[in-house]
Every structure is written in structure tokens, then in C-alpha cells.
């Protein structure tokens, strides 16, 4: 722990990693709440894995892979949202196809990139310790955009998540609101890719929010708790993984998963205890 604090004080790479972790915590806490409540984990997974295609294309043509990630994430969100709304009966199959197609395109472009750099594959598993200042600024802008959008459209998102029919009766544009929500989730995915990678992004998007759901009494409380949980998971994951040289992303997810299981078991035990007391 003391070694981690010393490195944090003296090295910019660790400072960037902690900042990215905190930015990711806010994004996943806010948007992860919508993912859990709206039950669109599979859709979010489709967006996350389709992102690799844009990253591979951007890298092939000499651009920052994160710029390609932003573009491909938004395109994937709109396509998957349209598929989900228009072709609900084929939703799982079509999203699975887009999921696989995005991954395949990304791998092909990465493979054909002149002077192929294997470090790009770390996007599959996270590269939080390799984040540079430019990436931190980009993700800070995305974080600000997500928070601002949620503040502006909070009531619309709330209505669409809990009662689509009522939303239509109230004159709310359900389709446009839903697509906007998916676009914000897509931007969150881009942020989280830097922390835990494409493979584990859905875990960090959902586990803090799923854990917070046990303790929150409102959507706002759930968002705040999920953000706090995310901050604890990312910071402690960085701390525990540094000295033994473990993958930071996998360590973060392991801590988040254990916290969720502990919350689930404790909640079940408390419910049983209260049921037992009422019976006797």
C-alpha cells in the first residue's frame, strides 16, 4: 500500500490511471444504473464488442484508436437501437451478429496494420496503466457530456426506463430518447475500455450499479452509490494489482464481482431473518 502511494505521488502514469478510474466510476455509476434498471446488458455488450472494429480501422489509418472507438460506439448504438426497436423478435440474433462482425473487422485491421503493434490488443483486457494525458482529456470531456446529458434529460430517461407506454401518452419521443440513452451508454463503454478492456467492460458497467441497487431507495441514490462503489473498486484494484504485477482490469472486476456476491448473499440472509421474525 505504501509503495502504491509513493508511486502515485511521483509518477504520472499512476496518477493518470487513478483519474481514469474515477472518471470511469462516475460514468459507469450513472449509465450503469440505466443499463441495470432497463435490463439492456446484452445490448450494451453488443455495443462494447462492436467498438473494436472502429479502433482497428483508426489504428490502421494512423489515427488515435480512441477516436475510432467513439465513432464506432455511436454508430453501433444507433444500429443496435434501431434493430432492438424495429425487429424485436430477431433482436438477440442480430445483436450477436453485429457483436461478432465488429470484433472480426477490428482483428483483421489490427492484423493488417503495417508494423503491427501487439499493444493494441491490450484494449481487449484494459490498459489503464498506459493511459496518456490526451486520453485523460478526451475521457474527461466524454464524462462531462454524459453527466450534462443525464441532467438535461433525466425525466425523459426515467419515463422511458420504467413505462414506455405512459411516455408515449405524455408525448415523449420514446425512440429518440432511447437512442440517445444508448449513445450515452456507448460513450461510457469507450471510457471503461481504457480501464478494464472490451472483454470485461460489461462487468464494470453493471456490477457497481447492481450492487448499489440493494441499498438505494431511488434512482438518484442508486447512481451515487454505484459511482462510489466504482471508485472504490477501481482504486483498490489498482492498489492490489500493482506490487504483485497483476492485470489491473481483471483485479478490478474480481473485487467488483466479490462485492456484488457478498451484497447478494447478505441481502438474502437479511430477508430470511426478517421473514423468520415475522413468522414467529
N, C-alpha and C positions, 0 to 999 in steps of 0.2 A: 504493500500500500504506500509506504513512504517513498519507495523507488518510483512508483507511478506519479506521485505528487511532484517529485523532483523533476521528472521528465516533462510533466505538464507545465512546470514553471519555465523550463529552459528551452523547450523545443516546439517550434511552430507546428510541426506535423501532428503532435498530440493535441495542441490547442485547437487546430482545425477539426480534428476528429471529434473532440468534445462538443464544439459548436455545431457541427453537422448532426451529432446525436441529439442535441437539444432542439434544433430546427425540425428534425425528423419526428421528435416526440410530440411537438405541437401539431404538426401536420397529421400524424397517424392518430393522435388523440381525437382531433376534430373530425376528420374524414372517416377514420375507422369506426367511429360511433355510427355514422350513417350506413356504412357497409354492414355492420352487425345488425342494426335495427331493421334495415331494408332487406337483409338477407341476400346480398348480392356478392358473396365471396367468390363464387365461380366466375362471375362477370369480371370482377376485379383481377382475378387470376389470368383471365384471357388477355386483358389489357397489359398486365405486367409482363407476360411472356412474349407478346407481340412487339414489345419495345425493343427487343434485341435486334430485330430487323432494321429499324431506324438507326440504331447505334452502329451496326456493322456497315451500313451504307455510308453514314457520315465518316466513319473511320477510313473507309476505302477511298473516299474522295478528299481526305485530308482535313476534315473538319473535326471540331470537338465532339466526341461521341455523345456528350450530354445534350448538345443542341439537337442531334438526331433523335435522342431519347424523348425530348419534349415534343417534337413534331410527330413522331410515330405514336407516342402515347395519346395525343389528342385525336389523331386520325383513328386509332384503334378504338378509343372511347366512343366516337361518333358512329363508327361502323357497327360495333357491338351493341351500342344503344339502339340503333335502328333495327338491327336483327332481333334484339330482345323485344322491342315493341311491336314489330310487324309480323314476325314469324315465330311466335312464342312456342309453337308445337315442335319446331326444329331447333330451338334455342341452344340446347346442350351440344348438339352435333355441330352446328355452325360455329359456335364459340370455340369448341375444341379444334375445329379445322383452322380457324384464324390463329389460335394459340400455337399450333404446330407449324403453320406457314410462317409466322413471324420468327420463330426460333430457327427454322430451316434457312430462311433468307439471311438472317444475321450470321449464322455459322458459315454459310457459303461466301459471303462478302468478307468476313474475317479471314477465312482461309485463303482467299484470292488477293488479299491486300499485299502489295509489294513490301518486302521487309517485314513480313508478318510478326506482330508483337504479341506474344503469349499473354502479356499482362492484361490485354483487353478481356481475356476470359475470366479475369477476376471479377468482372461485373456479374458473372453468374453467382458468385459466392460473397460478394462485398469487398470493398477496398477502402474502408473508412480511414485507414492509416496513410493512404496515398492521396487523399483529397488535397487539392491545391487551393490557393486563395481565390482564383477565378471561379472554381466550382462552388466555394462557400458563398460568394456574392450571388451567383446565379440561383442557388437554392434558397438564399435569404429572400430574394425577390419573389420566388415562387411561393414561399411560405407566407409572405405579406399578401400576395394576391389571393391565396386560399382563404386566409383569415378575413380579409376585406370582403370577399365574395360571400362568405358564410354570414357575416354581419348584415350584409345588404339583403340577402335572400333567405334568411333564417326561417321565417314563417312559411315561405313557399316550400322549402325543403322539408320542413316539419309536416306540412299538409300532405305532400306527395309521398312521404315515407310511411305515414300512418293511415291515410284514407284517400286513395286516388279518386274515387267516385265523388266524394264530398268536394275535393279540389276542383273537379270539373264543374260541379254545380256552382261553385264560388267564382268561376271564371278564370281560374288559374291555368296557365298554359302548361299542362302536365308534361307533354312531350318535350318542350323546350327546357323546362325546369329539370326534368330527369336527365336530359343530355348534358346540361350544364353541370349537374351533380357528378355525372360520370367523368366529365372533363376535369373537374377538380380532383376527383379520385386519381385520374391519370397523372396529374401533376404531382400528387402525393407519392404515387408509385415511383416517379423519377427521383424524388428526394430520397426515398427509402432504399432505392437500388444502390446508392452510394454507401449505405450503412450495412445492409445485410445481403445485397445481391438479388438478382432476379428470382433465384430458386426459393429464397426464404422471405421474399418481400410480403407475401400474403400473411405469413405468421406475425410479422411485426405490425401489419396493418390491422389485424383483427384481435390478437391476444390482449394488448392493453385495454382495448375497448370492451372485450368480452369479460375481462377481469373486473373492470370498473362497473359493469352492469350489475354485479352482485351487490354493490354498495350504494349506487346512485338512486336518487328518487325522481330525477328529472333528466332531460336530455342534456341540459347545460352542465349539471353536476357530473354526468357521465363523461362529457368531453373534457372537463377539467381534471377529473380523476384519471382518465385514460392518458392525458398528457403528462401528468405527474408520474404515473406508473411507467410510461415510456421513457421519461428522463432517468428514472431510477434504473430501469433495465439496461439502457444504452451505456450509462456512465459506469455502472457496476460491471457490465460486460467488458468494457474497455479495461477496467481496473484488474479484473480477474484474469483476463487473457494475456495481458502484457508480459508479465515476468516469465510464465511458462511457455510463452510464444505460441499461443493457441489462436485459431482463427477467430477474430473479434466478432464477426457476424454470427457465426454458429454459437458462440458463447452467449451473446445477447439473446438469441432465440431460446437457448436452453434455459436461461434464467426466466425469461418471459413464460415459457411453457410450464416450468415448475411452479411459478407463481399462480398461473391460471389453474393448474391441477389442485394446488393447495387451497385456493379460494373455492373451487368447486366442491372439494371434499368437506371443507369446514362449513360451507353453506348447507350442504346436505345434512351434516351432523347437527347443526343448529336447528334446522327444520324438523328433524326427527325428535330432537329433545323437546321442542315446543309442542309437537304433536303428542308426545308421551305425557307431558304435563297436562294438556287439555283433557286427555283421556282419563287421567287419574286425579 
